Amino acid sequence: KKKLGFRMLMDVIPLEASLVRGSHGCRPSEKADWPILISKSNNLNSNTLLDSTEVYGVLRSHVLGT
């Protein structure tokens, strides 16, 4: 380990999904804690709920100006 430059053991993330703990990707239970997306787009209003996969498209359209 020392020859490789490691000073301590690495804390690796397991590949088995059941061993990963926490709230990765979960939306908070309180609506006040939900993430927001600020946009100049006329297609979105304050009541629009986006899936996490839709956010990419909105950001991409703003960057590319389409």
C-alpha positions in Angstrom: 0.0 0.0 0.0 2.8 2.4 0.9 4.5 1.7 -2.4 1.3 2.7 -4.2 1.1 6.0 -2.3 -1.9 5.0 -0.2 -1.8 6.4 3.3 -4.9 4.7 4.6 -7.5 2.2 3.5 -9.9 3.4 0.9 -13.6 3.5 1.9 -15.1 2.2 -1.3 -18.8 2.1 -2.2 -20.1 -1.4 -2.6 -21.6 -2.5 -5.9 -24.4 -4.3 -4.1 -27.3 -1.8 -4.0 -28.8 -3.2 -0.8 -25.6 -2.3 1.0 -25.7 1.4 0.1 -27.5 3.4 2.8 -28.9 6.9 2.8 -31.5 8.9 0.8 -29.7 9.0 -2.6 -32.2 10.4 -5.1 -35.2 10.6 -2.7 -37.3 13.7 -2.7 -37.7 15.2 0.8 -41.0 14.6 2.4 -41.6 18.3 3.1 -42.6 20.2 -0.1 -40.7 23.3 1.2 -37.5 21.3 1.0 -38.0 20.1 -2.6 -35.4 21.3 -5.2 -36.4 24.2 -7.5 -35.5 25.0 -11.1 -35.5 28.7 -12.0 -36.1 29.2 -15.7 -37.2 31.9 -18.1 -39.1 29.3 -20.1 -42.8 30.1 -20.8 -43.5 26.3 -20.8 -42.9 26.0 -17.0 -45.0 27.5 -14.2 -44.8 27.3 -10.5 -47.0 24.2 -10.4 -45.0 22.2 -12.9 -43.5 19.1 -11.4 -40.6 17.6 -13.4 -39.2 14.1 -13.2 -35.4 14.1 -12.6 -34.9 12.8 -16.1 -36.7 15.9 -17.6 -34.4 18.4 -15.9 -31.6 17.5 -18.3 -33.7 18.5 -21.3 -34.7 21.9 -19.8 -31.0 22.7 -18.9 -29.9 21.5 -22.4 -32.5 23.7 -24.2 -31.3 26.8 -22.2 -27.6 26.1 -22.9 -28.2 25.5 -26.6 -30.9 28.3 -26.9 -33.5 26.0 -28.5 
